[in-house]
């Protein structure tokens, strides 16, 4: 087709790309002498109706867009081809290589350059997602991002191209959804035909992971649906954590908007992100089960300890004295004095029973903390008895993760008292305390605090 003139105006210079029913051509506008890109869609055996719908939607969407980092719509027309009818979309030409081409040519990207790319693309997404109706690209990947004019410390000018998979919210609400995208860069919800603004964030995060690892995201190991890239890269903990939040398979835990993602990148939360890789302390019997949609912590009984011996002996002495004292008062004192003595002894019996339960719980009881997408619950279990305190609360009410390390302070009398280490998860007005009963060591609490922080997507507040 080189040398052929389309619509008596666009002279084809060369073919840039080709796939089933589609061709992308570089042409010169005879009128303006400017180079343009012509995308051809030809009707044939390989073309489906959905292809035409997407092609038409791309043209209609580009008409409404005006952004310096997005190719500009110029023309759209029908034409006769040797094999039948076709349609052509004309847009401005950007002279540059795609990130895919840069990577295959041997170029590597530093963390600073990756962050420049991320910020530039997030600015574009803020514009697209902020349109009325919102525009979702649905196919962000290295071959659809162009880079030009690299100089000094600048990564270059960034362009987002190929809106052939674009979707608007109006289109989604008005009919069926065509599942499009590229495997490895598509978030889980997109496989089911559901696409939201955060879907583009996943694709952007997967693109950046590809650039830093040199490995296609689908070829990297996965755990609970998450791309495991940290072990093969040398990134700062803060940026690695940001990429994890961008590529969370669960929408509830992924960064929700391009604006939020940009803010999180420019102003990471004050947290010790390095310790997100904290490992389970050796010898710990705590069971942690963590998946995409749920997390469960089972804290086993503390077991036998020297302190427990002293408490047991004291409990035996205390309760033995109560049995003797109460029996004597109730059976040998005249009525109604025996009734008064019996009522008077009730608080002491409560204390004695509490000691017995504490001993039994230390030997045989366990604590179970359960989190899922609906609620949080903390259950104390002793034999077949289960007790929830506080009551289960909605997962969406969780607002703060507080971690207190072991310390000492002075009380109102000036005496030095110990503050025991513990984790507190705040959900509304409820607080779920982990470790306050002394069942966990500080290394275990430190490990659990960062596992919870990672799963909840909340920074650790240290008290």
C-alpha positions as MATLAB code, in Angstrom:
seq = 'XXXXXXXXXXXXXXXXXXXXXXXXXXXXXXXXXXXXXXXXXXXXXXXXXXXXXXXXXXXXXXXXXXXXXXXXXXXXXXXXXXXXXXXXXXXXXXXXXXXXXXXXXXXXXXXXXXXXXXXXXXXXXXXXXXXXXXXXXXXXXXXXXXXXXXXXXXXXXXXXXXXXXXXXXXXXXXXXXXXXXXXXXXXXXXXXXXXXXXXXXXXXXXXXXXXXXXXXXXXXXXXXXXXXXXXXXXXXXXXXXXXXXXXXXXXXXXXXXXXXXXXXXXXXXXXXXXXXXXXXXXXXXXXXXXXXXXXXXXXXXXXXXXXXXXXXXXXXXXXXXXXXXXXXXXXXXXXXXXXXXXXXXXXXXXXXXXXXXXXXXXXXXXXXXXXXXXXXXXXXXXXXXXXXXXXXXXXXXXXXXXXXXXXXXXXXXXXXXXXXXXXXXXXXXXXXXXXXXXXXXXXXXXXXXXXXXXXXXXXXXXX';
ca = [
       0.000    0.000    0.000;
       3.048    2.284    0.123;
       2.450    5.282   -2.144;
      -1.329    4.779   -2.183;
      -3.460    7.825   -1.366;
      -6.461    7.311    0.898;
      -9.479    9.593    0.675;
      -7.524   11.699   -1.872;
      -5.511   13.137    1.003;
      -3.358   10.674    2.973;
      -0.340    9.214    1.161;
       0.920    6.031    2.801;
       4.612    6.049    3.712;
       5.018    2.739    5.543;
       3.231    0.098    7.603;
       3.743    0.409   11.364;
       1.796   -2.629   12.558;
      -0.634   -5.343   11.531;
      -3.005   -7.797   13.184;
      -6.232   -9.563   12.271;
      -8.413   -7.157   10.297;
      -6.343   -4.144   11.318;
      -3.362   -2.214   10.010;
      -1.580    0.819   11.361;
       0.059    3.026    8.730;
       2.297    6.059    8.661;
       1.055    8.545    6.095;
       1.583   12.128    4.988;
      -1.290   14.551    4.868;
      -0.992   15.997    1.351;
      -2.807   19.138    2.446;
      -0.773   20.012    5.550;
       2.428   18.041    4.727;
       2.294   16.656    8.264;
       2.898   13.019    9.117;
      -0.155   11.244   10.506;
      -1.122    7.771   11.711;
      -3.909    5.988    9.860;
      -5.549    3.001   11.540;
      -7.438    0.793    9.077;
     -10.186   -1.650    9.954;
     -11.156   -3.899    7.058;
     -14.251   -6.068    6.933;
     -13.500   -9.714    6.240;
     -13.742  -13.223    7.584;
     -11.502  -12.357   10.539;
     -13.514   -9.303   11.608;
     -16.240   -9.518   14.219;
     -18.944   -6.994   14.997;
     -17.345   -6.246   18.379;
     -14.197   -5.138   16.519;
     -16.151   -2.498   14.643;
     -17.869   -1.320   17.835;
     -14.508   -0.858   19.533;
     -13.043    0.897   16.486;
     -15.978    3.275   16.293;
     -15.821    3.901   20.035;
     -12.114    4.732   19.764;
     -12.848    7.365   17.128;
     -15.740    8.865   19.064;
     -13.672    8.982   22.252;
     -10.621   10.570   20.619;
     -12.878   13.323   19.248;
     -13.650   14.407   22.799;
     -10.084   14.297   24.142;
      -7.612   17.142   24.194;
      -4.426   16.356   26.082;
      -0.798   16.982   25.033;
       0.176   13.377   25.892;
      -2.627   11.750   23.842;
      -2.656   11.606   19.993;
      -5.252   14.010   18.589;
      -8.193   12.919   16.430;
      -7.990   14.269   12.856;
     -10.370   12.359   10.614;
     -12.604    9.296   10.229;
     -13.920    7.974    6.916;
     -15.183    4.913    5.044;
     -13.192    3.531    2.137;
     -13.297    0.804   -0.488;
     -10.629   -1.888   -0.196;
      -9.819   -4.746   -2.606;
     -11.480   -7.203   -0.224;
     -14.475   -5.056    0.615;
     -15.390   -2.131    2.816;
     -13.200   -0.600    5.501;
     -12.921    2.308    7.882;
      -9.991    4.607    8.628;
      -9.172    6.617   11.722;
      -6.581    9.377   11.335;
      -4.706   10.858   14.279;
      -1.578   12.879   14.931;
       1.782   11.094   14.679;
       4.107   10.865   17.666;
       7.706   10.178   16.713;
       9.038    7.950   19.436;
       9.640    4.381   20.547;
       7.369    2.387   22.796;
       8.563    1.230   26.198;
       8.472   -2.308   24.784;
      10.894   -1.292   22.029;
      13.166    0.530   24.474;
      13.333   -2.528   26.711;
      14.053   -4.917   23.835;
      16.817   -2.565   22.661;
      18.535   -3.063   26.021;
      17.491    0.083   27.826;
      17.039   -0.208   31.578;
      15.086    2.103   33.838;
      16.218    3.384   37.211;
      13.781    3.778   40.091;
      13.819    7.554   39.596;
      12.890    7.081   35.910;
      10.145    4.612   36.820;
       8.674    7.171   39.187;
       8.811    9.851   36.469;
       6.976    7.500   34.122;
       4.416    6.660   36.795;
       3.705   10.317   37.582;
       3.359   11.271   33.917;
       0.963    8.401   33.219;
      -1.050    9.059   36.374;
      -1.521   12.669   35.248;
      -2.921   11.345   31.967;
      -5.218    8.942   33.822;
      -6.436   11.725   36.111;
      -7.515   13.569   32.966;
      -9.158   10.503   31.382;
     -10.920    9.276   34.505;
     -12.087   12.795   35.289;
     -13.963   13.119   32.000;
     -17.769   13.041   31.918;
     -18.340   10.222   31.291;
     -15.146    8.733   32.656;
     -12.800    7.234   30.039;
     -11.029    3.969   30.941;
      -8.183    2.906   28.658;
      -8.352   -0.850   29.507;
      -5.105   -1.784   27.720;
      -2.198    0.016   29.364;
       0.993   -1.903   28.608;
       4.565   -1.133   27.468;
       3.742   -1.236   23.742;
       1.025    1.417   24.213;
       3.287    3.942   25.944;
       5.626    6.038   23.797;
       8.722    7.832   25.019;
      10.491   10.717   23.249;
      13.092   13.423   23.881;
      15.173   11.783   26.605;
      17.645   14.273   28.037;
      19.786   14.513   31.166;
      17.913   13.264   34.191;
      14.580   13.384   32.364;
      13.088   10.070   31.282;
      11.558   11.867   28.300;
       8.119   12.913   27.118;
       5.480   10.259   27.793;
       2.506    9.530   25.516;
      -0.371    7.096   25.981;
      -1.585    5.675   22.668;
      -3.917    3.042   21.174;
      -7.393    3.684   22.526;
      -8.754    0.667   20.663;
      -9.914   -0.935   23.921;
     -11.280    2.230   25.482;
     -14.500    2.141   27.482;
     -16.616    4.933   28.856;
     -18.944    4.512   31.774;
     -21.778    5.548   29.489;
     -20.956    2.655   27.163;
     -20.828    0.254   30.070;
     -24.198    1.315   31.403;
     -25.773    1.268   27.961;
     -25.123   -2.322   26.909;
     -22.920   -5.369   27.053;
     -19.210   -5.263   27.772;
     -16.561   -6.594   25.389;
     -13.752   -8.238   27.345;
     -10.499   -6.757   26.042;
      -7.012   -6.215   27.361;
      -3.682   -8.020   27.432;
      -3.001  -11.052   29.604;
      -0.531  -10.244   32.368;
      -1.579   -6.593   32.497;
      -5.318   -7.164   33.024;
      -6.668   -7.051   36.588;
      -8.883   -9.960   37.728;
     -12.139   -7.994   37.462;
     -11.478   -7.248   33.782;
     -11.600  -10.950   32.911;
     -15.209  -10.901   34.060;
     -16.074   -7.888   31.922;
     -16.071   -5.452   34.838;
     -13.832   -2.410   34.459;
     -13.394    0.580   36.767;
     -10.866    3.389   37.019;
      -8.691    1.304   39.355;
      -8.393   -1.306   36.579;
      -6.079    1.066   34.700;
      -3.986    1.430   37.865;
      -3.389   -2.325   37.976;
      -2.254   -2.291   34.334;
       0.078    0.632   35.009;
       1.574   -1.125   38.039;
       2.092   -4.342   36.039;
       3.754   -2.299   33.268;
       6.210   -0.759   35.718;
       6.954   -4.193   37.185;
       7.767   -5.426   33.677;
      10.121   -2.500   33.124;
      12.032   -3.077   36.344;
      12.200   -6.884   36.144;
      12.482   -7.350   32.389;
      10.039  -10.251   32.775;
       6.460  -10.325   31.528;
       4.139  -10.087   34.571;
       2.423  -13.368   33.637;
       5.806  -15.137   33.851;
       6.575  -13.905   37.368;
       5.533  -16.100   40.312;
       2.243  -15.310   42.012;
       0.965  -15.858   45.530;
      -2.699  -15.333   46.424;
      -3.112  -13.657   43.028;
      -0.361  -11.093   43.722;
       2.627  -10.632   41.420;
       5.776  -11.604   43.356;
       8.420   -9.175   42.092;
      10.194   -7.940   45.235;
      12.744  -10.763   45.313;
      14.126  -10.014   41.838;
      14.438   -6.220   42.009;
      16.391   -3.654   43.945;
      13.792   -1.001   44.795;
      13.266    1.167   47.827;
      10.750   -0.387   50.260;
       8.392    2.580   49.811;
       8.232    2.255   46.005;
       7.941   -1.547   46.153;
       5.048   -1.189   48.587;
       3.383    1.354   46.268;
       3.645   -1.096   43.356;
       2.075   -3.798   45.529;
      -0.871   -1.521   46.265;
      -1.249   -0.719   42.551;
      -1.388   -4.410   41.612;
      -3.585   -5.715   44.411;
      -5.941   -8.290   42.846;
      -8.759   -7.198   45.177;
     -10.392   -3.883   44.274;
     -11.096   -3.206   47.962;
      -7.375   -3.140   48.709;
      -6.040   -1.555   45.517;
      -5.445    2.181   45.282;
      -8.814    3.513   44.209;
      -8.053    6.418   41.866;
      -5.230    7.964   39.861;
      -5.265   10.991   42.180;
      -4.919    8.764   45.239;
      -2.131    6.794   43.553;
      -0.240    9.975   42.653;
      -0.546   11.294   46.198;
       0.634    7.967   47.629;
       3.640    8.041   45.290;
       4.611   11.637   46.037;
       3.850   11.518   49.769;
       4.217    7.929   51.051;
       2.623    7.372   54.484;
       4.932    7.681   57.532;
       5.593    4.006   58.129;
       8.489    1.636   58.405;
       7.874    0.054   55.006;
      11.134   -1.904   55.138;
       9.738   -4.120   57.855;
       6.827   -5.181   55.631;
       9.073   -8.098   54.747;
       9.359   -9.052   58.434;
       9.452  -12.813   58.830;
       7.765  -15.005   61.381;
      10.059  -15.273   64.438;
      11.718  -18.645   64.837;
       9.969  -20.891   67.357;
       6.672  -18.998   67.173;
       3.561  -21.213   67.276;
       1.243  -18.482   66.006;
      -0.662  -19.600   62.900;
      -1.178  -16.960   60.216;
      -3.311  -17.723   57.155;
      -3.453  -14.878   54.646;
      -5.295  -14.812   51.333;
      -6.633  -12.191   48.956;
     -10.004  -11.970   50.696;
      -9.291  -13.141   54.241;
      -6.721  -13.190   57.014;
      -6.777  -15.355   60.134;
      -4.488  -15.352   63.161;
      -4.633  -18.165   65.709;
      -2.733  -17.489   68.927;
      -2.119  -20.778   70.799;
      -2.162  -21.176   74.607;
       0.900  -19.860   76.418;
       1.406  -23.214   78.138;
       3.264  -23.975   81.327;
       5.483  -21.260   82.819;
       7.058  -20.523   86.224;
       4.656  -17.611   86.713;
       1.745  -19.975   86.200;
       2.944  -22.180   89.073;
       2.827  -19.249   91.483;
      -0.597  -18.178   90.229;
      -1.938  -21.740   90.543;
      -0.717  -22.097   94.149;
      -2.208  -18.732   95.057;
      -5.525  -19.650   93.361;
      -5.680  -22.924   95.312;
      -5.029  -21.131   98.599;
      -7.498  -18.336   97.777;
     -10.339  -20.642   96.754;
      -9.703  -23.092   99.618;
      -9.955  -20.256  102.133;
     -13.171  -19.040  100.442;
     -14.726  -22.518  100.640;
     -13.930  -22.806  104.345;
     -14.907  -19.239  105.198;
     -18.132  -19.230  103.169;
     -19.198  -22.676  104.431;
     -18.686  -21.627  108.047;
     -20.504  -18.339  107.570;
     -23.462  -19.793  105.683;
     -24.055  -22.968  107.713;
     -23.168  -21.873  111.237;
     -24.113  -18.184  111.393;
     -27.768  -17.400  112.295;
     -30.197  -16.088  109.693;
     -30.097  -13.411  108.247;
     -26.420  -12.877  109.126;
     -25.434  -15.958  107.045;
     -27.191  -14.438  104.029;
     -25.227  -11.182  104.442;
     -21.943  -13.131  104.691;
     -22.884  -15.151  101.582;
     -23.592  -12.030   99.520;
     -20.456  -10.369  100.881;
     -18.321  -13.294   99.607;
     -19.584  -13.118   95.988;
     -16.932  -10.618   94.716;
     -14.189  -12.777   96.221;
     -15.634  -15.835   94.493;
     -15.611  -13.853   91.253;
     -11.905  -13.124   91.687;
     -11.195  -16.768   92.491;
     -13.112  -18.005   89.449;
     -11.334  -15.464   87.255;
      -7.971  -16.846   88.394;
      -9.055  -20.405   87.601;
     -10.271  -19.407   84.121;
      -7.019  -17.520   83.526;
      -4.990  -20.615   84.411;
      -7.119  -22.876   82.214;
      -6.942  -20.394   79.326;
      -3.145  -20.180   79.627;
      -2.956  -23.988   79.403;
      -5.727  -24.828   76.929;
      -7.261  -21.660   75.454;
      -6.500  -19.838   72.241;
      -7.397  -16.551   70.518;
      -8.638  -16.358   66.937;
      -8.609  -13.109   64.938;
     -10.546  -13.249   61.649;
     -10.671  -10.590   58.951;
     -12.475  -10.797   55.625;
     -14.072   -8.361   53.217;
     -17.206   -8.162   55.408;
     -16.098   -8.028   59.051;
     -13.482   -8.363   61.767;
     -13.920  -10.619   64.793;
     -11.827  -11.622   67.814;
     -12.795  -14.878   69.549;
     -11.452  -16.399   72.762;
     -11.823  -20.183   72.702;
     -11.570  -22.563   75.693;
     -12.448  -26.183   74.987;
     -15.834  -25.905   73.213;
     -16.704  -22.519   74.643;
     -16.272  -19.455   72.415;
     -16.559  -15.831   73.432;
     -16.496  -12.777   71.129;
     -15.320   -9.583   72.702;
     -15.753   -7.064   71.337;
     -18.522   -8.104   69.003;
     -17.768   -8.492   65.248;
     -17.703   -5.214   63.327;
     -17.823   -4.265   59.665;
     -14.479   -4.480   57.872;
     -15.134   -1.054   56.326;
     -15.182    0.547   59.808;
     -11.491   -0.272   60.374;
      -9.680    3.051   60.493;
      -6.486    2.634   62.511;
      -3.806    0.058   63.296;
      -2.016    0.872   66.543;
       1.115   -0.847   67.829;
       2.428   -0.254   71.340;
       5.843   -1.587   72.278;
       6.830   -2.573   75.805;
       7.652    0.510   77.860;
       7.382    2.005   81.330;
       5.534    5.052   82.619;
       4.660    6.644   85.921;
       1.174    6.468   87.374;
      -0.627    9.225   89.291;
       1.274    8.289   92.450;
       4.625    8.535   90.695;
       5.182    4.786   90.699;
       6.868    3.182   87.685;
       4.527    0.743   85.893;
       4.992   -1.455   82.859;
       3.070   -0.896   79.616;
       2.706   -4.255   77.923;
       3.180   -4.543   74.150;
       0.024   -4.994   72.120;
      -1.675   -4.383   68.778;
      -4.987   -2.545   68.628;
      -7.201   -2.558   65.531;
      -9.728    0.283   65.726;
     -13.054   -0.279   63.958;
     -15.447    2.555   64.688;
     -15.627    2.806   68.487;
     -14.589   -0.843   68.951;
     -11.006   -1.853   69.590;
      -9.593   -5.312   69.023;
      -6.585   -5.967   71.235;
      -3.994   -8.552   70.224;
      -1.302   -9.538   72.716;
      -2.618   -7.620   75.721;
      -2.947  -10.914   77.653;
       0.791  -11.532   77.425;
       0.469  -14.523   75.055;
       2.790  -13.001   72.446;
       6.400  -11.847   72.468;
       7.483   -8.494   71.030;
       9.015  -10.072   67.883;
       5.715  -11.881   67.254;
       3.722   -8.684   67.727;
       6.083   -6.807   65.430;
       5.665   -9.467   62.746;
       1.857   -9.555   63.068;
       1.610   -5.752   63.045;
       3.286   -5.571   59.653;
       1.335   -8.486   58.233;
      -1.897   -6.741   59.291;
      -0.659   -3.441   57.888;
       0.122   -5.095   54.567;
      -3.258   -6.853   54.346;
      -5.366   -3.901   55.531;
      -3.400   -1.322   53.565;
      -3.126    0.818   56.717;
      -0.011    2.473   58.143;
       1.126    1.417   61.600;
       0.543    4.073   64.252;
       3.105    3.661   66.970;
       2.126    4.680   70.457;
];
